[in-house]
Amino acid sequence: MGIAGRSSERLDLVLPEGALPLADVRAEVRRLLRGMHENIVVDVMVVATELVSNAYHHAAPPRGARILRLPEREVVRVEVDDGTPGRFPQLGRIGFLGRRQRGLLLVNGLAQVWGHNRFPDFKTVWADVSSVR
């Protein structure tokens, strides 16, 4: 996993092909959100883990992720890109290869709102987690 960019408010991750880099994603989220309430950090780590996992299990590369601290909106946004613009996440449906998409139930419960944006060559699945406790 590579870090494409980092600031005090934003983290850009290039996700490699092959093994899921979930421990690395969680560690980078923890570093970015240092100083925030532990419950917020854990919620964002869970959301990031589930969205990245979905990108690996249900979509093609290239993959990338962004974590953005948006204090003016009182949220932390998790965005995950993948190379499968025509396949969208669906809450509680049987997924690709028969896997249940229970991870989206976690995202749905932890995020204030989530969704996806489709572009010609990729899609972005995003979720906003409250940064206020």
C-alpha positions as CSV (number, residue, x, y, z in Angstrom):
1,M,0.0,0.0,0.0
2,G,1.3,3.4,-0.9
3,I,0.5,6.8,0.5
4,A,-0.1,9.2,-2.3
5,G,-0.6,12.2,0.0
6,R,-1.1,13.2,3.5
7,S,-2.0,16.4,5.3
8,S,-3.6,17.2,8.6
9,E,-7.0,16.9,7.1
10,R,-6.6,14.3,4.2
11,L,-5.0,10.9,3.5
12,D,-4.7,9.5,0.0
13,L,-3.9,5.8,-0.2
14,V,-3.0,3.7,-3.3
15,L,-4.3,0.2,-2.7
16,P,-2.1,-2.6,-4.2
17,E,-3.3,-5.6,-6.1
18,G,-3.1,-8.8,-4.2
19,A,-3.5,-9.1,-0.5
20,L,-5.9,-6.9,1.4
21,P,-4.0,-4.1,3.2
22,L,-6.5,-3.8,6.0
23,A,-4.1,-3.5,8.9
24,D,-2.2,-0.7,7.0
25,V,-5.5,1.1,6.2
26,R,-6.5,1.0,9.9
27,A,-3.1,2.2,11.0
28,E,-3.1,5.2,8.6
29,V,-6.7,6.1,9.7
30,R,-5.5,6.1,13.3
31,R,-2.6,8.4,12.5
32,L,-4.8,10.8,10.5
33,L,-7.4,11.0,13.3
34,R,-5.0,11.2,16.2
35,G,-6.5,13.4,18.9
36,M,-10.1,12.5,18.0
37,H,-12.4,10.6,20.3
38,E,-11.5,6.9,20.3
39,N,-15.1,5.9,19.3
40,I,-14.9,8.1,16.2
41,V,-11.6,6.6,15.2
42,V,-12.9,3.1,15.6
43,D,-16.1,3.9,13.7
44,V,-14.0,5.3,10.8
45,M,-11.6,2.3,10.9
46,V,-14.6,-0.1,10.6
47,V,-16.1,1.9,7.7
48,A,-12.8,2.1,5.9
49,T,-12.1,-1.6,6.4
50,E,-15.6,-2.6,5.1
51,L,-15.4,-0.3,2.0
52,V,-11.9,-1.4,1.1
53,S,-12.8,-5.1,1.6
54,N,-15.8,-4.6,-0.7
55,A,-13.5,-3.0,-3.4
56,Y,-11.3,-6.1,-3.2
57,H,-14.0,-8.7,-3.1
58,H,-16.5,-7.2,-5.6
59,A,-14.6,-5.0,-8.0
60,A,-11.5,-4.7,-10.2
61,P,-8.4,-2.6,-9.8
62,P,-7.2,0.0,-9.8
63,R,-8.2,0.8,-6.2
64,G,-7.5,3.7,-4.0
65,A,-8.9,5.3,-0.8
66,R,-9.2,8.7,0.7
67,I,-9.9,9.7,4.3
68,L,-10.9,13.4,4.7
69,R,-11.5,15.3,7.9
70,L,-14.2,17.8,7.2
71,P,-14.6,19.8,10.4
72,E,-16.9,22.3,8.8
73,R,-19.4,19.5,8.2
74,E,-18.5,17.7,11.5
75,V,-17.8,14.4,9.6
76,V,-14.9,12.2,8.5
77,R,-15.5,11.0,4.9
78,V,-14.2,7.7,3.7
79,E,-14.0,7.3,-0.1
80,V,-12.9,4.2,-1.9
81,D,-12.4,4.0,-5.7
82,D,-12.4,0.9,-7.8
83,G,-12.3,0.0,-11.5
84,T,-15.8,-1.5,-11.8
85,P,-18.1,1.5,-12.5
86,G,-21.1,-0.7,-13.4
87,R,-21.3,-2.7,-10.1
88,F,-22.8,-0.8,-7.2
89,P,-23.1,-1.7,-3.5
90,Q,-26.5,-3.0,-2.4
91,L,-27.4,-3.2,1.2
92,G,-28.1,-6.8,2.3
93,R,-28.1,-8.5,-1.1
94,I,-26.2,-11.6,-2.1
95,G,-23.0,-10.4,-3.6
96,F,-20.5,-11.5,-6.2
97,L,-19.5,-15.2,-5.7
98,G,-22.4,-15.7,-3.2
99,R,-20.9,-13.6,-0.5
100,R,-23.3,-11.7,1.7
101,Q,-22.7,-8.0,1.9
102,R,-23.1,-7.7,5.6
103,G,-20.2,-5.2,5.8
104,L,-22.6,-2.6,4.3
105,L,-24.9,-3.1,7.2
106,L,-22.1,-2.0,9.5
107,V,-21.4,1.0,7.2
108,N,-25.1,1.8,7.1
109,G,-25.2,1.7,10.9
110,L,-22.0,3.7,11.6
111,A,-22.3,6.4,8.8
112,Q,-24.6,9.3,8.8
113,V,-25.0,8.8,5.1
114,W,-23.3,6.7,2.4
115,G,-23.5,6.3,-1.3
116,H,-21.6,6.0,-4.6
117,N,-20.6,8.1,-7.6
118,R,-20.1,6.6,-11.0
119,F,-17.6,7.9,-13.5
120,P,-16.7,6.6,-16.9
121,D,-13.8,4.3,-15.8
122,F,-14.3,3.9,-12.1
123,K,-16.7,4.5,-9.2
124,T,-16.3,5.9,-5.7
125,V,-18.1,4.5,-2.7
126,W,-18.2,6.9,0.2
127,A,-19.5,7.2,3.7
128,D,-19.6,10.2,6.2
129,V,-19.0,9.3,9.8
130,S,-19.9,11.9,12.5
131,S,-16.8,13.5,14.1
132,V,-18.9,14.8,17.0
133,R,-19.4,12.7,20.2
